[in-house]
Amino acid sequence: MLKDTLIEINKSFIEECKNSPKLTEDLAMMEKYMAESYGKRILVELLQNADDAKSTFVKLIEDKNNLYFANNGNKFSDEDVISISRSGSSSKSKEESIGYRGVGFKSTTYISNDIIIFSDNTYFSFSKKICAEALEMEFDKVPIIRIPFYMKDSSIDRDIKNVVSELKKDGFTTIFIFKKAKLDMIKEEIDILNEGYFIFLSNISQAEFKVKSQSKSFYIIRNYKNSYKKISIKYNNDIVKWLILSENNVDLGFKLNKNKIVPCNQDESVFHCYLPTMDKIGYPLKINSKFDTDPSRKHLTLNEESIKLMKISALNIFQLVKKVFMSEQESKHLGGIVELLLTQISFDKSSMVFSAELKNNFIKNKWILLENKEVISPRKYKLKPDWMEKSEFNLLRNASKNISNQVVPRFVDENILKYEDFIKKYSDSKIDIKDILIELSNIYVVRNMDKILLSKLFGNIFYNMYQERFNNNIYEEIYNCYLPIEESLIRIKELCYENEEIDKYFCKEIFTYITTDILEWIDLKYNLNLKKIITSNYNEEEVANLKPKKETDKLLGNMLNNISISLSSIKWRSAEQICLMLEEQSGYISKDVSKQNLGYDIESKTLDGTKRYLEVKSINNKHEFTITNNEYTAAHLHNKDYYLCLINHSDDKLIVTYIQDPLNNIKFEKRIKQWEWFCDDFDGKNVIINL
């Protein structure tokens, strides 16, 4: 019987403590430290123990300053009493339970010095006052959770017995009573309690909490299907759903909205060791495993075991994303995972370790399926050109089988909305002008092309050729593809002569992008007569006034070119004001946000709607600068949309250097000077402005 065990343990432990008073004092200090360390984690411990005991229903209530936590799980055994009394001696293994150390219950001493436990129809207590009297030691020098004291029914307050009796009627088998508890502290814990506490538990399906007018209730339904598990949690009047995918002793949790995977809130995105820790993952999802944690279970211990489990977690996510890119069915159900991985949202130590493992998987492996069934790594994948809209690119792939074979299958395009943004994290390669020229040398491609797109393609080709006409290196590398260029132009010439309707429409639309000067240069370069063909629908006055609808230096969202600014206009301006002026002169919609401490100074939107985030630095001829931790984090968050704008202002010249995605394109050295990031060697796109 439990009564006999309690009396035997009590006698043995009293004798042990009297023989080792110094050890008893040390235990009291350790208990105090652990209780203070847990802060707002008492409910976590109680839930863990209840789930270990196979409880399906837990309840927390208060009555006359006493706090009651009841569960309907397994009753206390002899081993359980020994485990809870002798910290760390639990026979439970890490593989079998959450609270395998048998130390976490000491956290509850932070809210009460007098704890009564009712289980197997038996009362026993852990009391600092009774312990001090039994050991004849000072009150502050004895622990609470060490010596269990069997309690006769007659010694229990009537009020406590009445509450216990009511809880027994509701089917509860074990009840913890915290006498004269710090109820305000527990109320604070209930305030932050959410569905995340129950997602990775195995047994609890109902939980009710009511303390000092603070009330919350949870109903948990678990539906299992192979390695998939759907968790529905009714929380007060809301229903929250999560998808749990389990593999290799790791659970991945994805929030659902109408059965679609969506990002969870940033405060939900934490590592779990069954219950939530305080360590961020860095991406809006949850990861649960048997991570090693500190005694309070607040933080992961980044030892060999935890890092091993992080590697497994990263590999599991990579394998899921690979399935999404390889399978139409998986892309429909799990395509939302890709969007969760677009932006890292935390940069603490645990999230950085995990993120590095995750990125390593995507960089080193092949996971992108092409239309032609080939599987390639992201470095080999060619993205659509920046200046081409998604709808226009789809028209191009419809007209060209060769282009279509170089990109992902249509099911990826349909089911994963931001797949290109994700691939962009690992690839800079794009379908270029030369690729498009080769396609346009095919009369069948040209004939099947949408007319508006055809004019845009040739407009951009002509524009780019004209812009780079003096750059021999670029011309040789990209445009020195004479046969395709000539054949492309011949095909459009044939098409214009052949079809009068296309002739008129094409001729009209191409001036959205180019001027007659560009046509003259093309004719001279290739001995053609395109200007005459394309302007045949206009009279001489109209030809003289033909100008592109969009200024050519804004067409592709290029950086500033050939800008001239007077010295007086910038003499008294700050570096941020100069950058803002240059952005606006380039036609971008820009605003100064330097006062908001966002990690950048200027927000700028290009003509195609792309946002850019510019951190402005004033530099001198030493070519060195620093960035702060806040700026470093912002650069991580915005990746290729983040720019450094370095402004070197001398008496007669202004040199502005734009560096895109600086963390990946230049080298920084961390120096201990208020944790700034130092760079003394960089290379970017210069804009030299004569003053």
Secondary structure, 3 states (H helix, E strand, C coil): CHHHHHHHHHHHHHHHHHHCHHHHHHHHHHHHHHHHHHCCCHHHHHHHHHHHCCCCEEEEEEECCEEEEEECCCCCCHHHHHHHHCCCCCCCCCCCCCCCCCCHHHHHHHCCCEEEEEECCEEEEEEHHHHHHHHCCCHHHCCCCCCCEEECHHHCCHHHHHHHHHHHHCCCCEEEEECCCCHHHHHHHHHHCCHHHCCCCCCCCEEEEEECCEEEEEEEEEEEECCEEEEEEEECCEEEEEEEEEECCEEEEEEEECCEEECCCHHHCEEECCCEEEEECCCCCEEECCCCECCCCCCECCCHHHHHHHHHHHHHHHHHHHHHHHCHHHHHHHCHHHHHCCCCCCCCHHHHHHHHHHHHHHHHCCCEECCCCCEECHHHCCECCCCCCHHHHHHHHHHCHHHHHCCCCHHHHHHCCCHHHHHHCCCCCECCHHHHHHHHCCHHHHHCCCHHHHHHHHHHHHHHHHHCCCCHHHHHHHHCCHHHHHHHHHHHHHHHHHCHHHHHHHHHHHHHCCCHHHHHHHHHHHCCCHHHHHCCCCCHHHHHCCCCCCCHHHCCCCCCCCCCCCHHHHCCCCHHHHHHHHHHHCCCEEEECHHHCCCCCEEEECCCCCEEEEEEEEECCCCCEEECHHHHHHHHHHHHHEEEEEEEECCCEEEEEEEECHHHHCCCEEECCCCEEEECCCCCEEEEEEC
